[in-house]
Amino acid sequence: MINGILAAEELIASRVAHTFRSYPKQITTAIAALLLCAGGGAFAVASLGPDAADLPVQQVLEAVTPLSFATQTEALDNHNFTLFRTDVTRASDTADALLKRLGIEDAVASAFIRSHAEARGALFNRVGRTVTAEATQENRLERLSARWMPDGDGGFKRMVVESTPAGFVVRTENDALTPSSRLASGVVRSSLFAATDAARIPDSVASQLADIFAGDVDFRALRKGDRFAVVYETFEADGQSLRSGRVLSAEFESNGKLHQALWFQPPGQKGSYYRPNGDSLRRAYLSSPVEFSRVSSGFAMRMHPILNSWRQHNGIDFAAPTGTAVRTVGDGTVSFAGTQSGYGNIVIINHRDNQQTAYAHLSRIDVKVGQAVSQGDSVGAVGSTGWATGPHLHFEFRVDGEYRDPTTLAQQDGGVPLSPAARPAFDRMALAARAELAAAFSVVQASAD
């Protein structure tokens, strides 16, 4: 019976969300008409009283003397304001440049930061660290704090430069990140990543969207006007987001078809993405071994850039800067990790059903032969070893030793269905997630209209 009630609630929520997305203008008109009718009813009741024109009118005049300008200025001068500004560190930062960008004009503070090793180490040659300045009305520094996440630590560090009666002091503190979630949405104008950039969605979240819906949506053939909404984890320090986490739920409407996904972890099992009806979205393979990259050469005949002859290109090349992380697209075992002729540094992984993937031209190898790897684990970094004219990853997919088009990888199912015991908790979570995403979609549609 409970399942029946939840199913009915989900059906109602789905239909309401669909109605709002399909007929936003008509619904807005209906609500406006209803309000007008309610206003008319109120007017009819009010009209039963005396005519306002017959009521007595009394006019009261009173002279008011405003405070003088000097008095108002003095009051403002006697009030101490604290100004807050936030920015991120840059590779070219100096003490003067950083403080100027934060609106600080304080030669003493600048000299102190230049002379203090701990402050210099936290602020300079550290790209992307969040910095907040608190300043007086005269733009003198009261407090400067920088926040960052050290490697391999679940918390964050806070370096503080603070003004005291005895001069500036520095302290470094360890603190815990605050988990939260954010809801964002956008409309595709040219590409997924351009749309997520416009919506200020982190690249890591955009990459997860592409992985989640890789089996349902062809992201190389998106249409202008395709829409998406996403709820994702974020981890904050002093109210500032330091990093994003997992996508919790998402919707993608492409070519008039709506695709939905929800992260759920059944007790005692690995978490995965599911459709609202409980079908698993997990694929045996990710769509790409490199995040935030573009395909520079596909699985086709091409002019070989070094041999200068037409040859079959037996994989896909992903252009990316040297050092970009390379991840295994599926669970498996490393069968080779070393150097092979034109491949340079290469890692080969054995998967299910006599399938293999290969990752070549690596600048670094992070795994060893016989090691078990899980989908998404790092196997190395992009490079240009072997026969390569520039930094990129050469990626191959083989079945029984024969080369296959790697773009077909993401179509293979690899999920585990929900158990009957986990279904009630999943249904409750799915209902709440769909309500959140429907709200985000209504904002996108309103802005588009």
C-alpha positions as CSV (number, residue, x, y, z in Angstrom):
1,M,0.0,0.0,0.0
2,I,2.9,2.3,0.9
3,N,4.4,1.7,-2.5
4,G,1.1,2.5,-4.1
5,I,0.9,5.8,-2.3
6,L,4.5,6.7,-3.2
7,A,3.9,5.8,-6.8
8,A,0.8,8.0,-6.9
9,E,2.7,10.9,-5.3
10,E,5.5,10.5,-7.8
11,L,3.0,10.4,-10.7
12,I,1.3,13.6,-9.5
13,A,4.6,15.3,-9.0
14,S,5.7,14.3,-12.5
15,R,2.5,15.5,-14.1
16,V,2.6,18.8,-12.2
17,A,6.2,19.3,-13.2
18,H,5.5,18.4,-16.8
19,T,2.5,20.8,-16.9
20,F,4.6,23.7,-15.6
21,R,7.3,23.0,-18.1
22,S,4.9,22.6,-21.0
23,Y,2.4,25.5,-20.3
24,P,4.2,28.1,-18.1
25,K,2.5,31.1,-19.8
26,Q,-0.9,29.6,-19.7
27,I,-0.6,28.8,-16.0
28,T,0.7,32.2,-15.2
29,T,-2.3,33.7,-17.0
30,A,-4.7,31.5,-15.1
31,I,-3.1,32.5,-11.7
32,A,-3.3,36.1,-12.6
33,A,-7.0,35.8,-13.6
34,L,-7.7,34.1,-10.3
35,L,-6.0,36.8,-8.4
36,L,-8.0,39.4,-10.3
37,C,-11.2,37.6,-9.5
38,A,-10.3,37.5,-5.9
39,G,-9.6,41.2,-6.0
40,G,-13.0,41.8,-7.6
41,G,-14.7,39.9,-4.8
42,A,-13.0,42.0,-2.2
43,F,-14.1,45.1,-4.0
44,A,-17.7,44.0,-4.0
45,V,-17.6,43.4,-0.3
46,A,-15.9,46.8,0.3
47,S,-18.5,48.6,-1.8
48,L,-21.2,47.7,0.7
49,G,-19.7,50.3,3.1
50,P,-19.9,54.1,2.9
51,D,-18.5,55.9,-0.2
52,A,-14.9,57.0,0.5
53,A,-15.8,60.4,-0.9
54,D,-18.3,61.0,1.9
55,L,-15.8,60.3,4.7
56,P,-14.3,63.3,6.6
57,V,-10.9,64.5,5.5
58,Q,-8.4,66.2,7.8
59,Q,-5.2,67.8,6.7
60,V,-2.3,68.0,9.1
61,L,0.7,70.2,8.4
62,E,3.9,70.1,10.5
63,A,7.2,71.8,10.0
64,V,10.2,69.5,10.0
65,T,13.8,70.7,10.3
66,P,16.3,68.3,8.7
67,L,19.7,67.7,10.2
68,S,22.4,69.8,8.7
69,F,24.7,68.2,6.1
70,A,27.6,68.6,8.5
71,T,25.8,66.8,11.3
72,Q,25.0,63.9,8.9
73,T,28.6,63.7,7.7
74,E,29.8,63.7,11.3
75,A,27.5,60.9,12.2
76,L,28.8,58.8,9.3
77,D,32.4,59.6,10.3
78,N,31.8,58.4,13.8
79,H,30.5,55.1,12.5
80,N,33.1,52.5,11.8
81,F,32.5,50.4,8.6
82,T,34.2,47.1,7.8
83,L,34.5,46.4,4.0
84,F,34.7,42.8,2.8
85,R,36.2,41.7,-0.5
86,T,37.0,38.3,-1.9
87,D,39.2,37.1,-4.8
88,V,41.5,34.2,-5.8
89,T,45.3,34.1,-5.9
90,R,47.1,34.3,-9.3
91,A,50.4,33.0,-10.5
92,S,51.8,36.5,-11.0
93,D,50.6,37.9,-7.6
94,T,52.9,40.1,-5.4
95,A,51.9,41.6,-2.1
96,D,51.1,44.9,-3.7
97,A,49.2,43.4,-6.6
98,L,47.0,41.2,-4.4
99,L,46.2,43.9,-2.0
100,K,45.4,46.4,-4.7
101,R,43.0,43.9,-6.4
102,L,41.3,43.6,-3.0
103,G,41.0,47.4,-2.7
104,I,43.6,47.7,0.1
105,E,45.9,50.7,0.3
106,D,48.2,49.8,3.1
107,A,51.9,50.0,2.7
108,V,52.6,48.6,6.2
109,A,50.4,45.5,5.5
110,S,52.1,45.0,2.1
111,A,55.6,45.2,3.7
112,F,54.6,42.8,6.4
113,I,53.3,40.2,3.9
114,R,56.5,40.5,1.8
115,S,58.7,40.0,4.9
116,H,56.8,37.0,6.4
117,A,57.7,33.6,5.1
118,E,54.5,31.9,6.2
119,A,52.3,34.6,4.6
120,R,54.3,34.5,1.4
121,G,54.1,30.7,1.2
122,A,50.3,30.7,1.6
123,L,49.6,33.5,-0.9
124,F,52.2,33.5,-3.7
125,N,52.8,30.9,-6.5
126,R,49.5,29.4,-5.3
127,V,47.0,29.7,-8.1
128,G,43.3,29.7,-7.2
129,R,43.3,30.0,-3.4
130,T,40.3,31.9,-2.0
131,V,41.4,35.1,-0.2
132,T,39.1,37.4,1.8
133,A,40.1,40.9,3.0
134,E,38.5,42.9,5.7
135,A,39.3,46.6,5.5
136,T,38.5,49.9,7.2
137,Q,36.8,52.8,5.6
138,E,40.2,54.2,4.7
139,N,41.1,50.9,3.0
140,R,43.5,49.8,5.6
141,L,43.9,46.1,6.2
142,E,42.2,44.7,9.3
143,R,42.2,41.0,8.4
144,L,43.3,38.9,5.4
145,S,42.5,35.2,5.3
146,A,43.5,32.6,2.7
147,R,41.8,29.2,2.5
148,W,42.9,26.0,0.7
149,M,42.6,22.2,0.9
150,P,45.9,20.4,1.5
151,D,46.5,17.2,-0.5
152,G,45.1,14.1,1.1
153,D,43.2,15.9,3.8
154,G,39.5,16.1,4.2
155,G,39.6,19.5,5.9
156,F,41.0,22.9,4.9
157,K,43.7,25.3,6.1
158,R,43.2,28.9,6.9
159,M,46.1,31.4,7.0
160,V,45.2,34.7,8.7
161,V,47.0,38.0,8.7
162,E,45.5,40.2,11.3
163,S,46.1,43.8,12.5
164,T,46.5,44.1,16.3
165,P,47.5,47.1,18.5
166,A,51.1,45.6,18.5
167,G,51.2,45.2,14.7
168,F,50.3,42.5,12.2
169,V,50.4,38.9,13.3
170,V,50.0,35.6,11.3
171,R,48.4,32.3,12.3
172,T,47.5,29.1,10.4
173,E,44.5,27.1,11.5
174,N,43.0,23.7,10.5
175,D,39.3,23.5,10.2
176,A,36.6,21.2,8.8
177,L,34.8,21.7,5.5
178,T,31.0,22.3,5.7
179,P,29.1,20.0,3.3
180,S,26.2,21.5,1.4
181,S,24.4,21.2,-2.0
182,R,23.7,23.5,-4.8
183,L,21.1,23.5,-7.5
184,A,21.9,24.9,-11.0
185,S,20.4,24.8,-14.4
186,G,21.2,26.0,-17.9
187,V,20.3,26.1,-21.6
188,V,22.6,24.8,-24.4
189,R,23.5,27.4,-27.0
190,S,26.5,25.7,-28.6
191,S,27.9,22.9,-26.4
192,L,27.5,21.3,-22.9
193,F,30.6,22.8,-21.5
194,A,29.8,26.3,-22.8
195,A,26.4,26.0,-21.2
196,T,27.7,24.8,-17.8
197,D,30.3,27.6,-17.9
198,A,27.5,30.2,-18.5
199,A,25.6,28.7,-15.5
200,R,28.8,28.8,-13.4
201,I,28.8,25.1,-12.9
202,P,32.2,23.6,-12.1
203,D,33.9,21.6,-14.9
204,S,34.0,18.5,-12.7
205,V,30.2,18.6,-12.4
206,A,29.8,19.1,-16.1
207,S,32.1,16.1,-16.7
208,Q,29.9,14.0,-14.4
209,L,26.8,15.0,-16.3
210,A,28.4,13.8,-19.5
211,D,29.3,10.5,-17.9
212,I,25.9,10.0,-16.3
213,F,23.9,10.5,-19.5
214,A,26.5,9.1,-22.0
215,G,24.3,6.2,-22.8
216,D,21.2,8.3,-23.4
217,V,22.4,11.6,-24.9
218,D,24.7,12.2,-27.8
219,F,26.7,15.2,-26.5
220,R,28.3,15.7,-29.9
221,A,24.9,16.4,-31.5
222,L,23.2,18.6,-28.9
223,R,20.5,21.0,-30.2
224,K,20.2,24.7,-29.3
225,G,17.6,25.0,-26.6
226,D,18.4,21.6,-24.9
227,R,18.1,22.1,-21.2
228,F,19.5,20.6,-18.0
229,A,19.3,20.9,-14.2
230,V,21.6,19.5,-11.6
231,V,21.9,19.2,-7.8
232,Y,25.5,18.6,-6.7
233,E,27.5,18.4,-3.5
234,T,29.7,21.4,-2.5
235,F,32.2,21.7,0.3
236,E,32.6,25.1,1.9
237,A,35.1,26.9,4.1
238,D,33.9,30.1,5.8
239,G,30.9,30.3,3.4
240,Q,33.2,30.0,0.3
241,S,33.0,26.9,-1.9
242,L,36.4,25.2,-2.0
243,R,35.5,22.2,-4.1
244,S,32.5,20.4,-5.6
245,G,31.6,16.8,-5.1
246,R,29.2,14.3,-6.6
247,V,26.2,15.0,-8.7
248,L,23.2,14.0,-6.5
249,S,20.5,14.3,-9.1
250,A,20.1,15.6,-12.7
251,E,17.8,16.1,-15.6
252,F,18.7,16.6,-19.2
253,E,16.1,17.5,-21.9
254,S,17.5,16.8,-25.4
255,N,15.6,16.8,-28.6
256,G,12.3,16.9,-26.7
257,K,13.1,13.9,-24.5
258,L,13.6,14.1,-20.8
259,H,16.3,12.0,-19.1
260,Q,16.6,11.9,-15.3
261,A,19.2,10.5,-12.9
262,L,19.5,10.1,-9.1
263,W,22.5,9.0,-7.0
264,F,21.5,6.3,-4.6
265,Q,23.6,3.9,-2.4
266,P,21.7,0.8,-1.2
267,P,22.9,-0.5,2.2
268,G,26.0,-2.6,1.8
269,Q,26.4,-1.8,-1.9
270,K,28.3,0.6,-4.0
271,G,26.4,3.8,-4.9
272,S,25.2,4.3,-8.5
273,Y,22.9,6.4,-10.6
274,Y,19.3,5.3,-11.3
275,R,16.4,6.5,-13.3
276,P,13.3,7.5,-11.2
277,N,11.7,4.1,-12.0
278,G,14.7,2.3,-10.4
279,D,16.6,1.2,-13.6
280,S,20.4,1.5,-13.2
281,L,22.2,4.0,-15.3
282,R,25.6,2.7,-14.5
283,R,27.6,1.7,-17.6
284,A,30.4,-0.8,-17.8
285,Y,32.6,2.0,-19.3
286,L,32.9,5.8,-19.0
287,S,32.5,7.8,-22.2
288,S,36.0,9.3,-22.0
289,P,39.3,8.6,-20.2
290,V,40.2,12.3,-19.9
291,E,38.0,15.0,-18.4
292,F,37.7,18.4,-20.0
293,S,39.3,17.4,-23.3
294,R,38.4,17.4,-27.0
295,V,38.7,14.7,-29.6
296,S,41.5,15.6,-32.0
297,S,41.5,12.5,-34.1
298,G,38.8,9.8,-34.4
299,F,38.6,6.1,-35.2
300,A,39.0,6.4,-39.0
301,M,41.4,6.5,-41.9
302,R,43.8,9.5,-41.7
303,M,47.1,10.8,-42.9
304,H,49.6,9.7,-40.3
305,P,51.3,12.8,-38.9
306,I,54.8,11.2,-38.7
307,L,54.8,8.4,-41.3
308,N,53.1,10.7,-43.8
309,S,50.9,8.0,-45.3
310,W,47.2,7.1,-45.1
311,R,46.5,4.6,-42.3
312,Q,43.7,3.4,-40.2
313,H,43.7,5.2,-36.9
314,N,42.9,2.4,-34.4
315,G,41.7,4.6,-31.5
316,I,40.7,8.1,-30.5
317,D,43.1,10.9,-29.6
318,F,42.1,13.3,-26.8
319,A,44.0,16.6,-26.9
320,A,44.9,17.8,-23.4
321,P,47.9,19.5,-21.6
322,T,50.8,17.4,-20.4
323,G,50.1,16.2,-16.9
324,T,46.3,16.0,-17.3
325,A,45.0,13.0,-15.3
326,V,44.0,9.9,-17.3
327,R,41.4,7.5,-15.8
328,T,40.5,4.0,-16.5
329,V,37.1,3.8,-18.2
330,G,36.1,0.5,-16.6
331,D,36.8,-2.0,-13.9
332,G,39.7,-4.4,-14.7
333,T,43.2,-5.6,-14.2
334,V,46.4,-4.0,-15.5
335,S,48.0,-6.4,-18.0
336,F,50.8,-4.1,-19.2
337,A,52.4,-0.8,-17.8
338,G,55.6,0.3,-19.6
339,T,57.0,1.4,-23.0
340,Q,56.0,0.0,-26.4
341,S,57.5,1.3,-29.6
342,G,55.5,4.2,-31.1
343,Y,53.0,4.1,-28.2
344,G,55.6,5.4,-25.8
345,N,54.5,5.0,-22.2
346,I,51.3,2.8,-22.3
347,V,48.9,1.1,-19.9
348,I,46.8,-1.8,-21.1
349,I,43.8,-3.0,-18.9
350,N,41.9,-6.3,-19.3
351,H,38.2,-6.0,-18.7
352,R,35.2,-8.4,-18.9
353,D,34.4,-10.5,-22.0
354,N,38.0,-10.4,-23.4
355,Q,37.8,-6.7,-23.8
356,Q,40.9,-4.4,-23.4
357,T,41.5,-0.6,-23.2
358,A,44.9,1.0,-23.9
359,Y,46.2,4.4,-22.8
360,A,49.2,5.6,-24.8
361,H,51.8,8.5,-25.0
362,L,51.6,8.9,-21.2
363,S,54.0,11.3,-19.4
364,R,53.7,9.2,-16.3
365,I,52.4,5.8,-15.3
366,D,50.5,5.4,-12.0
367,V,49.7,1.7,-12.0
368,K,51.6,-1.6,-12.2
369,V,51.0,-5.0,-13.8
370,G,48.5,-7.2,-12.0
371,Q,46.9,-4.2,-10.1
372,A,43.1,-4.2,-9.9
373,V,41.6,-0.9,-10.9
374,S,38.0,0.5,-10.6
375,Q,36.2,2.7,-13.1
376,G,37.6,6.3,-12.8
377,D,40.9,5.4,-11.1
378,S,44.0,7.2,-12.3
379,V,46.3,5.2,-14.6
380,G,48.7,8.0,-15.5
381,A,48.9,11.4,-17.1
382,V,48.8,12.9,-20.6
383,G,52.1,13.2,-22.4
384,S,53.8,13.0,-25.8
385,T,56.1,10.0,-25.4
386,G,56.6,7.7,-28.4
387,W,55.4,8.8,-31.8
388,A,53.5,11.9,-30.9
389,T,53.7,15.4,-32.3
390,G,52.3,17.0,-29.2
391,P,50.7,16.2,-25.8
392,H,47.6,14.0,-26.2
393,L,46.1,10.7,-25.1
394,H,45.8,7.9,-27.6
395,F,43.0,5.6,-26.4
396,E,42.1,2.2,-27.9
397,F,39.4,-0.4,-27.3
398,R,40.0,-4.0,-28.3
399,V,37.8,-7.1,-28.3
400,D,39.5,-10.5,-28.7
401,G,42.6,-8.5,-29.9
402,E,40.7,-6.7,-32.6
403,Y,40.4,-2.9,-32.7
404,R,36.9,-1.5,-32.1
405,D,35.5,2.1,-32.2
406,P,35.9,3.4,-28.6
407,T,32.8,5.6,-28.9
408,T,30.7,2.4,-28.6
409,L,32.0,1.7,-25.1
410,A,29.5,3.9,-23.2
411,Q,26.6,1.8,-24.5
412,Q,27.4,-1.3,-22.5
413,D,25.3,-1.8,-19.4
414,G,27.0,-2.5,-16.1
415,G,24.5,-1.7,-13.3
416,V,22.9,-3.7,-10.5
417,P,19.1,-3.5,-10.2
418,L,17.6,-2.2,-6.9
419,S,16.6,-4.8,-4.3
420,P,13.0,-4.8,-3.1
421,A,14.2,-3.9,0.4
422,A,15.9,-0.7,-0.9
423,R,13.0,0.4,-3.0
424,P,10.9,2.4,-0.4
425,A,13.9,4.6,0.6
426,F,14.8,5.1,-3.1
427,D,11.2,6.1,-4.0
428,R,11.1,8.7,-1.3
429,M,14.5,10.2,-2.4
430,A,13.4,10.1,-6.0
431,L,10.2,12.0,-5.3
432,A,12.1,14.8,-3.5
433,A,14.8,15.0,-6.2
434,R,12.2,15.4,-8.9
435,A,10.5,18.2,-7.1
436,E,13.9,20.1,-6.8
437,L,14.8,19.5,-10.4
438,A,11.3,20.6,-11.6
439,A,11.8,23.9,-9.8
440,A,15.2,24.4,-11.5
441,F,13.7,23.6,-14.9
442,S,10.9,26.1,-14.4
443,V,13.5,28.8,-13.8
444,V,15.3,27.9,-17.0
445,Q,12.1,27.9,-19.0
446,A,11.0,31.3,-17.6
447,S,14.4,32.8,-18.5
448,A,14.3,31.3,-22.0
449,D,10.7,32.6,-22.6
